[in-house]
Amino acid sequence: MQLYKKRDFSSFFSDTFQFLKDHGKHFFRHFVIINGFFVLILGALSYVFTSFFLNDFLKTFPLGNTNNEFEKLINDNFGLFIGLLVALIVTSIVFGLISYAYTPIYFKLYEKNGHTNFTTSEIIDVYKQHIGKLIMFVLCTILIAIPLTIGFGVAALILMITIVGILLLPLLIGLFAGWFNMTLLEYLDNKRGFFDCFGYAWTLITSNFWAAVGCMGIFYFMSYVVQMSLSIFQSGFNLTSQLTVPSSDLAATDSNLVFIIFTLVIFIISFFVGVILNAILQINQSVVYYGLKESSENINTISDIDLIGRDEF
């Protein structure tokens, strides 16, 4: 698929699905190879943390002394609790950075090679080459995201006043997410600093605002519907469990164990689905980025003209 191509609202959609159709297998195979280790570590830590503390926490429900029992559990295992919590936080940050940077790095390699004829080792090499920029991106993002989040939060509250405004919330979230993803895509080119890239990404978005934001917002809404469906399913199970829990303490404890196991399964499924959906959202945002960049800079058009000149020569 041609990346640098002038696109309108409909082609933002069609080219995203075309990319998934043509290269989705290659994209997600390398995604799993690179991120799989961290997913397993994060899943293992989450399981240990949840099974050790949440299990005993829920077992105190039938006893009617939840707070005291749970506080005693924490005090008796304070070192383990802090250790697992720190390990979870660190692993989550590392995984979040690697997972978030994967799609922009993949597209940059696709742009360089003109196809998906690159390997996992090449993707990892790009990570190594840009580790400093990725860390700087995270630090600058945290710095600039604080005031922006406040501004977007105020805008979201204003939108929530009316039904029409609520329907526009996905557009606002899509704008926010797409803006940062496009910033990273531009930042990896090594041509601008972070804040210049951030401003340039905004210039690209505003060059075809409603088509770009509308597409990214609708993709976010579709992702939200899928994840909300999983949440509704889990809530339905929880409600059914509460209505059918026997009155005896033993039975209630067994029910809690079933609830924990099911919750862990739903958590794992939701986690993987969320990661995959986030990658698809970034694919869409990347397709929008290259379409807007071509409309702004005519990169592919200039290249075609240069090739014609060389052929004539």
Secondary structure, 3 states (H helix, E strand, C coil): CCCCCCCCHHHHHHHHHHHHHHHHHHHHHHHHHHHHHHHHHHHHHHHHHHHHHHHHHHHCCCCCCHHHHHHHHHHHCHHHHHHHHHHHHHHHHHHHHHHHHHHHHHHHHHHHHCCCCCCHHHHHHHHHHCHHHHHHHHHHHHHHHHHHHHHHHHHHHHHCCCHHHHHHHHHHHHHHHHHHHHHHHHHCCCCCCHHHHHHHHHHHHHHCHHHHHHHHHHHHHHHHHHHHHHHHHHHHHHHHHHHHCCCCHHHHHHHHHHHHHHHHHHHHHHHHHHHHHHHHHHHHHHHHHHHHHHHHHCHHHHHHHHHHHHHHC
